[in-house]
Amino acid sequence: MEIAPGIPASVPVRDSKDPEGAVLVFPAGRWAAFVEAVKGGALAV
């Protein structure tokens, strides 16, 4: 997975193994909440 930094309001995300594939764009606040949930173990399998 890759993210494109430097875009203040959005976080574009793509599959690094498929750079020509689809890009998902998340609002920056939602992305930050997702990252914090992962760090906190809330999304652990």
Secondary structure, DSSP 8 states (H G I E B T S, - for coil): -EE----TTEEEEE-TT-TTS-EEEEEHHHHHHHHHHHHTTTT--
